Amino acid sequence: MTNSTRTPQHPIGSGFGHSSTAAEVLEGIDLTGKLAIVTGGYSGIGREAVRALVGAGAHVIVPARRPETAREELAGIDGVEVDELDLADLASVEAFADRFLATGRGIDLVITNAGVMAAPETRVGPGWELQFATNHLGHFALVNRLWPAIVKGGSSRVVALSSSGHKRSGIRWDDVQFEHGYDKWEAYGQAKTANALFALQLDSLGAEAGVRAFSVHPGGILTPLQRHLPREEMMALGWVDADGNLLVSGFKSPEQGAATEVWAATSPSLDGLGGVFCEDCDIAGPAETAVSPASGVADHATDPEEAARLWALSAELTGVDAFAARD
């Protein structure tokens, strides 16, 4: 895809919005016979996305670091299959992908929903920073290893969960792994920018094969994603009071928070489009024209040169690139 054919980064008038739920977005959409993979699909908005997809007829695979916990959390939702996957461990990613590919099935939808936020400094693998490794590199390796099945799905979509937190940091090319001073929010911002750039480059590479990719800001939602934040910090941010009660009127319920990722994965209004950052069940506009600091997408998260550079770095770090033969 050349730059002239890129999907414009502006709203298309989807008919849905901030308060739409995943079930509402999927009303009238038949996913019977479709197979979806949703990482982190047993908690928070991921579980609501799984519930809605199953309700529309899809069969959903939920890779989980804690498979027994996942099975407990998903009990009562039919059409769900749980398998083991630790995104911070590339050997685990490879093992999961190998098991899936051995089944010979195709994949119609991938939602890279799992993630960590504002975690204490933690090193995984060969010393990688946890948030970049889990939120981005693990998903990068997973999608690349599953690529034969994603292509087999035909007209498949990949949706990467980003966040308005991407505005906190672009890719820190001089210190991607935060080896020279750690800031948990900058690390989160870099990882969320990486999610957006991943979708942008994947769409550019995969469109020819009929695979389109999108990134998504789900909105502000109180879920287990905040597990690393003490209540005092959430109070200082103005999110909750001393009793843990929500103070921010713009926060979404988990059902509403799951809506944009499900919309990006299934909406007919996105047919033939891709590579864009979405929010509130529509394509987002640029940050400079946004009505609030929490909305819109920053230029550094939609830059195709940055996206290509990040792809090359990620392929080098993980040793996986489904498109290497094209180079």
PEDA-V756306 format. One record per residue. N is the residue number from 1. RES is the residue in one letter. SS is DSSP state (2 for helix, 1 for strand, 0 for the rest). NEAR is the number of other ideal C-beta (glycine too) atoms within 10 Angstrom. Layout:
N:RES:SS:NEAR, N:RES:SS:NEAR
This chain:
1:M:0:15, 2:T:0:7, 3:N:2:8, 4:S:2:5, 5:T:2:9, 6:R:0:18, 7:T:0:19, 8:P:0:10, 9:Q:0:19, 10:H:0:12, 11:P:0:14, 12:I:0:15, 13:G:0:8, 14:S:0:18, 15:G:0:11, 16:F:0:18, 17:G:0:12, 18:H:0:15, 19:S:0:13, 20:S:0:21, 21:T:0:21, 22:A:2:27, 23:A:2:16, 24:E:2:17, 25:V:2:26, 26:L:2:23, 27:E:0:10, 28:G:0:8, 29:I:0:17, 30:D:0:11, 31:L:0:22, 32:T:0:8, 33:G:0:9, 34:K:0:21, 35:L:1:21, 36:A:1:30, 37:I:1:27, 38:V:1:28, 39:T:1:25, 40:G:0:29, 41:G:0:31, 42:Y:0:26, 43:S:0:22, 44:G:2:22, 45:I:2:29, 46:G:2:30, 47:R:2:24, 48:E:2:25, 49:A:2:32, 50:V:2:30, 51:R:2:21, 52:A:2:26, 53:L:2:30, 54:V:2:18, 55:G:2:16, 56:A:0:20, 57:G:0:14, 58:A:0:26, 59:H:1:18, 60:V:1:25, 61:I:1:24, 62:V:1:28, 63:P:1:27, 64:A:1:25, 65:R:0:18, 66:R:0:14, 67:P:2:15, 68:E:2:10, 69:T:2:13, 70:A:2:25, 71:R:2:15, 72:E:2:11, 73:E:2:19, 74:L:0:22, 75:A:0:8, 76:G:0:7, 77:I:0:17, 78:D:0:8, 79:G:0:14, 80:V:1:24, 81:E:1:14, 82:V:1:21, 83:D:1:15, 84:E:1:15, 85:L:0:26, 86:D:0:18, 87:L:0:27, 88:A:0:20, 89:D:0:16, 90:L:2:23, 91:A:2:9, 92:S:2:18, 93:V:2:26, 94:E:2:16, 95:A:2:16, 96:F:2:23, 97:A:2:22, 98:D:2:10, 99:R:2:13, 100:F:2:22, 101:L:2:16, 102:A:0:8, 103:T:0:10, 104:G:0:9, 105:R:0:14, 106:G:0:15, 107:I:0:25, 108:D:0:23, 109:L:1:25, 110:V:1:28, 111:I:1:29, 112:T:1:29, 113:N:0:27, 114:A:0:26, 115:G:0:26, 116:V:0:21, 117:M:0:21, 118:A:0:18, 119:A:0:19, 120:P:0:8, 121:E:0:13, 122:T:0:17, 123:R:1:14, 124:V:1:18, 125:G:0:16, 126:P:0:9, 127:G:0:9, 128:W:1:22, 129:E:1:25, 130:L:2:20, 131:Q:2:28, 132:F:2:23, 133:A:2:27, 134:T:2:25, 135:N:2:30, 136:H:2:29, 137:L:2:26, 138:G:2:27, 139:H:2:25, 140:F:2:29, 141:A:2:24, 142:L:2:27, 143:V:2:26, 144:N:2:22, 145:R:2:22, 146:L:0:22, 147:W:2:24, 148:P:2:13, 149:A:2:21, 150:I:2:27, 151:V:2:16, 152:K:2:16, 153:G:2:20, 154:G:0:11, 155:S:0:10, 156:S:0:25, 157:R:1:26, 158:V:1:28, 159:V:1:28, 160:A:1:30, 161:L:1:28, 162:S:0:30, 163:S:0:26, 164:S:2:23, 165:G:2:19, 166:H:2:27, 167:K:2:20, 168:R:2:18, 169:S:0:20, 170:G:0:19, 171:I:0:22, 172:R:0:17, 173:W:0:10, 174:D:0:6, 175:D:0:12, 176:V:0:19, 177:Q:0:17, 178:F:0:20, 179:E:0:10, 180:H:0:8, 181:G:0:8, 182:Y:0:14, 183:D:0:14, 184:K:2:20, 185:W:2:13, 186:E:2:16, 187:A:2:27, 188:Y:2:24, 189:G:2:26, 190:Q:2:26, 191:A:2:29, 192:K:2:28, 193:T:2:30, 194:A:2:31, 195:N:2:26, 196:A:2:30, 197:L:2:31, 198:F:2:26, 199:A:2:30, 200:L:2:30, 201:Q:2:23, 202:L:2:29, 203:D:2:24, 204:S:2:22, 205:L:2:20, 206:G:2:24, 207:A:2:19, 208:E:2:9, 209:A:2:16, 210:G:0:13, 211:V:0:23, 212:R:1:24, 213:A:1:27, 214:F:1:30, 215:S:1:34, 216:V:1:30, 217:H:1:27, 218:P:0:27, 219:G:0:24, 220:G:0:15, 221:I:0:19, 222:L:0:19, 223:T:0:18, 224:P:2:12, 225:L:2:22, 226:Q:2:17, 227:R:2:11, 228:H:2:16, 229:L:0:18, 230:P:0:9, 231:R:2:14, 232:E:2:10, 233:E:2:13, 234:M:2:18, 235:M:2:14, 236:A:2:10, 237:L:0:11, 238:G:0:9, 239:W:0:19, 240:V:1:20, 241:D:0:12, 242:A:0:8, 243:D:0:6, 244:G:0:11, 245:N:0:8, 246:L:1:13, 247:L:0:12, 248:V:0:13, 249:S:0:5, 250:G:0:10, 251:F:0:15, 252:K:0:22, 253:S:0:15, 254:P:2:21, 255:E:2:18, 256:Q:2:24, 257:G:2:24, 258:A:0:32, 259:A:2:32, 260:T:2:33, 261:E:2:32, 262:V:2:32, 263:W:2:26, 264:A:2:32, 265:A:2:27, 266:T:2:24, 267:S:0:23, 268:P:2:8, 269:S:2:15, 270:L:2:21, 271:D:0:10, 272:G:0:9, 273:L:0:18, 274:G:0:23, 275:G:0:25, 276:V:0:27, 277:F:1:28, 278:C:1:27, 279:E:1:25, 280:D:0:23, 281:C:0:28, 282:D:1:24, 283:I:1:23, 284:A:0:25, 285:G:0:18, 286:P:1:14, 287:A:2:19, 288:E:2:8, 289:T:2:9, 290:A:0:17, 291:V:0:8, 292:S:0:8, 293:P:0:9, 294:A:0:16, 295:S:0:18, 296:G:0:20, 297:V:1:26, 298:A:0:21, 299:D:2:12, 300:H:2:17, 301:A:2:28, 302:T:0:23, 303:D:0:18, 304:P:2:16, 305:E:2:9, 306:E:2:21, 307:A:2:24, 308:A:2:15, 309:R:2:15, 310:L:2:24, 311:W:2:21, 312:A:2:13, 313:L:2:16, 314:S:2:23, 315:A:2:18, 316:E:2:10, 317:L:2:20, 318:T:2:22, 319:G:0:10, 320:V:0:21, 321:D:0:19, 322:A:0:19, 323:F:0:16, 324:A:2:9, 325:A:2:6, 326:R:2:8, 327:D:0:7
